[in-house]
């Protein structure tokens, strides 16, 4: 089985509905510029070619070029995986850990083989049920992955297309004005991340901007940095 590259919404609809049948479908959201996606894309292709996965449909979706599809699934960071069957989301996974993805894929395959009575919907997954019990060390481990998910990572309220606060909207505008490509994470979707990021960054407010995994500051600090050095982004990203 090869990986189907989604180039438009019509192809996506056809492969996930009309031609889907009862197959397990894996949606892999990625971008060409995010470093973690480059390695994960190779792993994803290799997994799709394994004979034991011949009955699974593997789709690859560029989140930048297919923003409507990405927004439909509320994709806030890449790489991101969504596993669906019969129009039902079975599991979701954020991150570039091949072992986690393989384990998740095996779990869904076993569920389908056993013909369980209830699909393990996203809201019923163990991760969601135990989120409040997640230790600080575990949350910080997730944060370490997130801040390195793209060369420039913005932690904001809402999404770039629909910011939920004026400060987030301003920082998105600054990044776009300076033609900076960036990944983002909507902190309103994950309370553990929202609360722990303040301690992780030692910064109490949002939005927060990371470059090359290093915290740069909030809106005011970024504005000051640009006043001191108009080419702040170019110089910092290249370091």
C-alpha positions as CSV (number, residue, x, y, z in Angstrom):
1,X,0.0,0.0,0.0
2,X,1.4,3.4,-1.0
3,X,0.7,6.7,0.8
4,X,-1.9,8.8,-0.9
5,X,-0.9,12.5,-1.1
6,X,-4.0,14.6,-0.6
7,X,-3.9,17.7,-2.9
8,X,-7.5,18.8,-2.7
9,X,-10.7,18.4,-0.6
10,X,-12.4,16.3,-3.3
11,X,-9.7,13.6,-3.1
12,X,-9.9,13.7,0.7
13,X,-13.7,13.2,0.7
14,X,-13.5,10.4,-1.9
15,X,-10.9,8.5,0.0
16,X,-12.5,8.9,3.4
17,X,-16.1,8.3,2.5
18,X,-17.0,7.0,-1.0
19,X,-14.1,4.6,-1.3
20,X,-13.4,4.1,2.4
21,X,-15.7,1.1,3.1
22,X,-14.9,-0.4,6.5
23,X,-11.1,0.2,6.2
24,X,-9.0,1.8,8.8
25,X,-7.9,5.2,7.5
26,X,-4.8,7.0,8.8
27,X,-4.6,10.8,8.3
28,X,-1.1,12.1,8.6
29,X,-0.9,15.9,8.8
30,X,2.5,17.3,8.0
31,X,4.3,20.3,6.5
32,X,7.3,20.3,4.2
33,X,9.2,22.8,6.4
34,X,8.8,21.2,9.8
35,X,12.0,19.1,10.6
36,X,10.2,16.4,12.7
37,X,7.9,15.7,9.7
38,X,10.8,14.9,7.4
39,X,11.9,11.9,9.4
40,X,8.4,10.9,10.3
41,X,7.4,10.9,6.6
42,X,10.0,8.3,5.9
43,X,8.8,6.1,8.8
44,X,5.2,6.6,7.7
45,X,5.9,5.4,4.1
46,X,7.8,2.4,5.4
47,X,4.9,1.4,7.7
48,X,2.4,1.8,4.9
49,X,4.4,-0.7,2.8
50,X,4.4,-3.5,5.4
51,X,2.3,-6.4,4.2
52,X,0.4,-6.5,7.5
53,X,-1.0,-3.1,6.8
54,X,-2.2,-3.8,3.3
55,X,-5.9,-3.2,4.3
56,X,-5.2,0.2,5.7
57,X,-5.5,3.4,3.8
58,X,-2.7,5.8,4.5
59,X,-3.2,9.5,3.6
60,X,-0.7,12.3,3.8
61,X,-2.0,15.8,4.1
62,X,0.1,19.0,3.9
63,X,-1.5,21.1,6.6
64,X,-0.4,24.4,4.9
65,X,-1.8,23.5,1.5
66,X,-5.0,22.0,2.9
67,X,-5.9,24.4,5.6
68,X,-9.6,23.6,5.4
69,X,-9.0,20.0,6.1
70,X,-6.5,20.8,8.9
71,X,-9.0,23.2,10.5
72,X,-11.8,20.5,10.2
73,X,-9.7,18.3,12.6
74,X,-8.5,21.3,14.6
75,X,-4.8,20.5,13.9
76,X,-2.7,22.8,16.0
77,X,0.8,21.2,15.6
78,X,2.5,18.8,13.2
79,X,3.2,15.9,12.8
80,X,-0.4,14.9,13.8
81,X,-2.2,11.6,13.2
82,X,-5.9,10.9,13.1
83,X,-7.1,7.3,12.8
84,X,-10.7,6.9,11.6
85,X,-13.1,4.1,10.6
86,X,-16.6,4.5,9.2
87,X,-16.5,8.2,9.8
88,X,-15.6,7.8,13.5
89,X,-12.3,9.0,15.0
90,X,-10.7,6.1,16.9
91,X,-7.5,7.7,18.0
92,X,-5.4,10.8,17.7
93,X,-1.7,11.4,18.2
94,X,0.5,14.5,18.2
95,X,4.3,14.1,17.8
96,X,7.1,12.4,15.9
97,X,7.7,9.3,18.0
98,X,7.5,6.3,15.6
99,X,7.0,3.8,18.5
100,X,4.0,5.8,19.8
101,X,2.5,5.8,16.3
102,X,3.1,2.1,15.7
103,X,1.5,1.2,19.1
104,X,-1.5,3.4,18.3
105,X,-1.9,1.8,14.9
106,X,-1.7,-1.7,16.4
107,X,-4.2,-0.8,19.0
108,X,-6.7,0.3,16.4
109,X,-6.1,-2.8,14.3
110,X,-6.7,-5.1,17.2
111,X,-9.9,-3.2,18.1
112,X,-11.2,-3.7,14.5
113,X,-10.2,-7.3,14.4
114,X,-12.0,-8.0,17.7
115,X,-15.1,-6.2,16.5
116,X,-15.4,-4.3,19.7
117,X,-18.9,-3.1,20.6
118,X,-17.9,0.5,21.1
119,X,-15.3,2.5,19.1
120,X,-12.6,4.0,21.3
121,X,-13.5,7.6,20.5
122,X,-11.1,10.4,21.2
123,X,-12.9,11.4,24.4
124,X,-12.7,7.9,25.7
125,X,-9.0,7.3,25.3
126,X,-6.9,6.6,28.3
127,X,-4.8,9.7,27.7
128,X,-7.9,11.9,27.9
129,X,-9.2,10.2,31.0
130,X,-5.9,10.5,32.9
131,X,-4.9,14.0,31.6
132,X,-5.5,15.6,35.1
133,X,-3.3,12.9,36.7
134,X,-0.5,13.6,34.3
135,X,2.7,14.4,36.2
136,X,4.6,17.6,35.8
137,X,7.5,15.6,34.3
138,X,5.2,14.0,31.7
139,X,3.8,17.4,30.8
140,X,7.2,18.9,30.5
141,X,8.3,16.0,28.2
142,X,5.3,16.9,26.0
143,X,6.3,20.5,26.0
144,X,9.9,19.7,25.1
145,X,8.5,18.0,22.0
146,X,6.1,20.8,21.2
147,X,8.6,23.7,21.4
148,X,10.8,21.8,19.0
149,X,8.0,20.8,16.6
150,X,8.9,23.6,14.2
151,X,11.8,26.1,13.9
152,X,9.4,28.8,15.0
153,X,6.6,27.7,17.4
154,X,3.9,30.0,18.6
155,X,1.8,29.1,21.6
156,X,-1.4,31.2,21.3
157,X,-5.0,31.4,22.2
158,X,-6.9,30.1,19.2
159,X,-5.5,29.6,15.7
160,X,-3.8,31.9,13.2
161,X,-7.0,32.1,11.2
162,X,-9.1,32.6,14.3
163,X,-7.1,34.1,17.2
164,X,-9.0,34.2,20.5
165,X,-7.3,37.2,22.0
166,X,-5.9,40.5,20.6
167,X,-2.3,39.8,21.7
168,X,-2.2,36.5,19.8
169,X,-3.7,38.2,16.8
170,X,-1.0,40.9,16.9
171,X,1.8,38.4,17.1
172,X,0.4,36.4,14.2
173,X,0.3,39.6,12.3
174,X,3.9,40.4,13.1
175,X,5.1,36.9,12.0
176,X,3.2,37.2,8.7
177,X,4.4,40.7,8.1
178,X,8.0,39.5,8.4
179,X,7.1,36.4,6.2
180,X,8.1,34.0,9.0
181,X,6.7,30.5,8.6
182,X,5.7,29.1,12.0
183,X,4.0,26.2,13.7
184,X,1.4,26.9,16.4
185,X,-0.3,25.3,19.3
186,X,-3.7,26.4,20.6
187,X,-3.3,26.5,24.4
188,X,-7.0,26.7,24.9
189,X,-7.3,23.0,23.8
190,X,-5.1,21.6,26.5
191,X,-5.3,22.9,30.1
192,X,-2.3,20.9,31.3
193,X,-0.1,22.5,28.6
194,X,-1.6,26.0,29.2
195,X,-0.8,25.9,32.9
196,X,2.5,24.1,32.8
197,X,3.9,26.3,29.9
198,X,4.0,29.2,32.3
199,X,6.4,27.4,34.6
200,X,8.2,25.8,31.7
201,X,9.0,29.2,30.1
202,X,9.0,31.1,33.4
203,X,6.6,33.5,31.7
204,X,3.1,34.1,33.0
205,X,1.2,35.3,29.9
206,X,0.3,34.3,26.4
207,X,1.2,34.3,23.5
208,X,4.6,32.8,23.8
209,X,7.1,32.4,21.0
210,X,9.9,29.8,20.7
211,X,12.6,29.8,18.0
212,X,14.8,26.7,17.6
213,X,13.4,25.4,20.8
214,X,14.4,28.5,22.8
215,X,11.9,30.8,24.5
216,X,12.0,34.3,23.0
217,X,9.2,36.1,24.8
218,X,5.7,37.4,24.5
219,X,4.3,40.1,22.3
220,X,6.0,43.1,24.0
221,X,9.5,41.5,24.0
222,X,9.2,40.5,20.4
223,X,8.2,44.1,19.5
224,X,11.2,45.4,21.5
225,X,13.5,42.9,19.8
226,X,12.3,44.0,16.4
227,X,12.8,47.7,17.3
228,X,16.4,47.0,18.3
229,X,17.0,44.7,15.3
230,X,14.6,44.8,12.4
231,X,16.1,41.5,11.2
232,X,15.6,39.8,14.5
233,X,13.8,36.8,13.1
234,X,16.3,36.2,10.3
235,X,19.3,36.4,12.8
236,X,17.6,34.3,15.4
237,X,16.3,31.5,13.1
238,X,19.7,31.1,11.5
239,X,21.5,30.6,14.8
